[in-house]
Amino acid sequence: MLHDRILVEIDRDAGERRSSGGIVIPATAAMGGRRLAWARVTAVGPNARSVEPGDRVLFDPEEKAEVEVQGELYVVLREKDVHAVAADRLGEAETGLYL
């Protein structure tokens, strides 16, 4: 990876959702606004400061570049395109990282 780019693998469970009333909402259903997606970080560039491999990140799926590596589909993002980071290393006392 180069500069501040990160390579992520989109969560497989991000497809269908279930409403609070139990109605299944398919992944292809149109939403009123933009919907952000979660992904797991696979690799990071040398200048990425706040993200490490294994973290989960929240990003806008419309601002992505997909790449296929050995038959697996990944997404390449700039670190500035990450909206939130969820990581075990942050601990329970931390509020999170600010990007």
N, C-alpha and C positions, 0 to 999 in steps of 0.2 A: 504494500500500500504506500502511496505517496502523500506527503504533506499532512493535511488535517483530514484526510479521507478515512472513512470507516466502511468495512464490509459487514453487512448484516444479513441474517437469514430470517425471513418473515415467519412469525409463529403460525404453525399449522392450524391451531384452534381459533384463528381469527376469521374463520368462514361464517358459519351460521351462528346466530345469536338467539337468545330466548328472552322475550319480554317479561316484565314482572308478573303478567297475567298468564304466562306459560305459552304464549304464541311463538312459534318458531319463525324467525326472520331470516330469509336466505341471504347469502353474501352478495347476491346480485340485486337485491332490493335497493331502489334509489332512495337516498337520504336527502332531507331538505337542505343540508349544508355539507361542508366538507367533514369527513370522518378521518381521524388520525389512526395510525396503525402501530402495533407493537412489534418489535423484532429483537432478536438476540445478536449481539455483536460477536463476530467471528474473528476479525482482524482489524488492527488500527494502524494508521500511519505514524511516523515518528513525531509529528507535531500535534497530535491529538492529546489534549491535556486532561479532559474530564471523563473520558470514556476508556474502559479497558475491556479486553475480550471476556465474554461471559456476562456482561451487563445486558440489561434489557433497555431499549430506547424507544421513545415515542416520536414518530415522524409523520409528515404529510406524504401519503403515497403518490401524490401527483408530482412531487419534487424528487423523483428517484430515477436512477439509471440501473436497469437490470442487466445482469451478466450471468452466463451459465459457465460453471466450472465443474468439470468432470461429471456432467449430467445433473448437477444440483443448481438450483436457481438462487442467486444472491442479489442483493441490492447494494450499490455503492452510493454513499452519502457524504456530504461535507459535515464536519462536526457542527457547524453553525446552523444546519438544517434540523438538528435534533431539538425537540421541544422539552423532553424530560428524560431523566436517567433513573432506572430502578436497579439497585445493586445490593447484594448481601454485604459487601464491604463497608457500606455506609452505616450499618448498625441501626439500632432502634432509637438512639438518642439524637441522631442527625436528622436534619430536615430535608437534606438532599443537596445536589450540586446545582449551582447556578451557571448557566452557559451563556 
